């Protein structure tokens, strides 16, 4: 069964949901999705620049492969119906 998965088009970062998202997460998202490749997070020193972002402040990178998987916390939001219909 072949189905095209359609991702909603985002005109600007303000179109993305901000409720229940921390400031650090919004800043990380903004940095990673920067349209200018020169200013995009990670464009200067690669993955190290991303790993040093405040969103990952408590991440112990050297031990990441030894950590157990942490279950995701599910919020009360319903999934986007467009994505749900495409599945």
C-alpha positions as CSV (number, residue, x, y, z in Angstrom):
1,X,0.0,0.0,0.0
2,X,1.6,3.2,-1.1
3,X,0.4,6.5,0.5
4,X,1.9,9.9,0.2
5,X,2.3,11.4,3.6
6,X,1.5,15.1,3.4
7,X,3.1,17.4,5.9
8,X,1.2,20.7,6.5
9,X,3.0,23.6,4.8
10,X,4.4,26.1,7.3
11,X,4.7,29.6,6.1
12,X,6.5,30.9,9.2
13,X,7.7,29.8,12.6
14,X,4.7,31.5,14.1
15,X,2.5,28.9,12.4
16,X,4.0,26.2,14.6
17,X,2.2,25.4,17.9
18,X,3.7,27.2,21.0
19,X,1.4,26.0,23.8
20,X,3.0,23.4,26.0
21,X,6.4,24.0,24.4
22,X,9.2,25.4,26.5
23,X,11.2,28.5,25.6
24,X,14.3,26.4,25.1
25,X,12.4,24.0,22.7
26,X,11.0,26.9,20.7
27,X,14.5,28.5,20.5
28,X,16.0,25.1,19.4
29,X,13.3,24.7,16.7
30,X,13.8,28.3,15.5
31,X,17.6,27.7,15.3
32,X,17.3,24.4,13.4
33,X,14.6,25.7,11.0
34,X,16.4,29.0,10.2
35,X,16.1,29.5,6.5
36,X,19.6,31.1,6.2
37,X,22.1,28.2,6.2
38,X,24.8,30.5,7.5
39,X,22.8,31.3,10.6
40,X,21.2,27.9,11.1
41,X,22.0,26.1,14.4
42,X,24.8,23.7,13.7
43,X,26.2,25.5,10.7
44,X,29.3,26.7,12.5
45,X,30.5,23.8,14.6
46,X,28.1,21.0,13.5
47,X,26.5,18.7,16.0
48,X,28.5,20.1,18.9
49,X,26.7,23.5,18.5
50,X,23.4,21.8,18.7
51,X,24.3,19.6,21.6
52,X,25.4,22.7,23.6
53,X,22.0,24.4,23.2
54,X,20.1,25.1,26.4
55,X,17.4,22.6,25.4
56,X,19.9,19.8,26.0
57,X,21.4,21.3,29.2
58,X,20.8,18.2,31.3
59,X,21.8,15.7,28.6
60,X,24.9,13.7,29.5
61,X,26.1,13.1,25.9
62,X,29.0,10.7,26.7
63,X,26.5,8.4,28.4
64,X,23.7,8.7,25.9
65,X,24.2,5.2,24.4
66,X,24.0,3.6,27.9
67,X,20.7,5.3,28.9
68,X,17.4,3.5,28.9
69,X,14.7,4.7,26.7
70,X,12.5,7.3,28.4
71,X,8.8,7.0,27.6
72,X,7.3,10.1,26.0
73,X,4.7,12.1,27.9
74,X,1.6,12.3,25.9
75,X,-0.5,15.5,26.2
76,X,-4.2,15.6,25.8
77,X,-4.0,17.0,22.3
78,X,-5.5,15.1,19.4
79,X,-3.2,14.3,16.5
80,X,-3.6,16.4,13.4
81,X,-6.5,14.9,11.5
82,X,-4.6,15.3,8.2
83,X,-1.7,13.2,9.4
84,X,-4.1,10.7,11.0
85,X,-6.1,10.3,7.7
86,X,-2.9,9.8,5.8
87,X,-1.8,6.8,8.0
